[in-house]
Amino acid sequence: MKLGRLLEFFIVGMGLGIIEDLIAIGLATGATITWHIVGIIALVSLPFAVISELIVDHFKPFHKKNKKRRK
């Protein structure tokens, strides 16, 4: 269950990252977007998507486990 959810957010995040970069490159440079540029963007976006999904989205610095106390 968790792996499926992790992959779902990773794929959506990767797709949105690629679209965001395509818009930025198109607006900033006016270059024609080709499959070669899309491939480069995907390769550059991959490590950032992994870091975002594994570290940033699941980092809980003050998270404490709930321990049942016996009285």
Secondary structure, 3 states (H helix, E strand, C coil): CHHHHHHHHHHHHHHHHHHHHHHHHHHHHCCCCCHHHHHHHHHHHHHHHHHHHHHHCCCCCCCCCCCCCCC
